[in-house]
Amino acid sequence: MSAIRRLALFILLLLAPLPARAVDIQSVTSPGGITAWLIEDHSNPLISLAFGFKGGASGDPAGKEGLATFISGMLDEGAGGIPSADFQKRLADHGIEFGFDASLDSFTGSLRFLTDDRDLSFELLGLALTAPRFDEEPVQRMRGQFISSAAQDERDPEAIAGRALNGIMFAGHPYSRRSSGTPQSLAAITVDDLRGFVAANFLRDRLNVAVVGDVTPEQLKPLLDKAFAALPEKGPPIAIPEAKVDDQGGLAAIERDIPQTILLFGAPGIKREDPDFFAAYLVNYTLGGGGFSSRLMHEVREKRGLAYGIDTDLVTLDHAGAIMGSAQTVAAQASQVIDLTRAEWAKMQQEGPTQAEIDAAKTYLLGYYAQNFTTTRSAARTLLGIQMEGLPIDYPTRREQEISAVTLEHAKAAAKRIFDPAKMVVVAVGQKDGLKPTRDAP
């Protein structure tokens, strides 16, 4: 097949949804002991793979923040006996999509390719994970790109607000650092640091794998070994302590001469394994997670036109749980937006949601989840997310049962527990028009 025809077919297949049917997840273990979760779909000659290692940017050494992010940009820049240009050409010639990402708690990757290219795709992945080259030219080229991005972040108001909120909420913890690095920390990273990260983190006992598409379990088994069997079995344990999330509340303001004021707010939350998680999930949807159906959107935007949007989310990290939210408004209205947000936060804690709100939240949250399985890529990423959270293979079914089982009383108890306005800290970046800060920004 010519490269042009292959590309045209690949683009067409990317737009093709998975057939609507119940999700059948199989656990497949290779001869070499690599386990993957698989959803077979033979309607199109396409395969998506997602994988992840526990341990991410929070483990970057002090002074070399951005190391994990640096690695995420290097794994398709040559491996084994294949230099960067040739590696990239092989990917492009076959329409193989490679992507990698470093979060605070994990390092993940994804591939998408045509069935005919499965052997080559798994082979190139195996080389990227076990024998990355880190040649001088691509290292310096990618370093320059990351430094440029970090320098832009130092001037970007939203990035400034995010760093300040993390610095307050996770003070003294690795979560408070700049996971994408600073120009100085990125400049300090050496090739030995890159190799050390790979050796310490790309380990079989930290690995999770998900595959969706045109492959059978028997076909998948040798492919898993081709990509992952050569990884070291074990390495040093992850040494990240639990975080003490700030609960002092207050307002920190950072002066910037910009037309819009950026507002970020946060408070202690709960972790994913907490028994109150799904109750809190439904309450958060009602307060600020449900878009135009949320209370905050109704009060701040629809009734008063004070902001284009406002939202909240449960942030469930491996070593901390938090609630975070955001809004943007003109400087003269920032104080009013903050007051309204605190008032709705307090009302939710005192009164909780109504039965109608909980029912609406359940309807939406149960209904939208199936969309995660409409393409091979989104399905693979969803399966990986379930694994990385340590949840069981029947989680899609259990999720429905657990959400359905949440009572109004449980939801109200969760609201009372976590939505304490006295513990909400707000970071404002913009003009200090009418704002009265009560604490310093880090």
Disulfide bonds with the S-S distance in Angstrom:
none
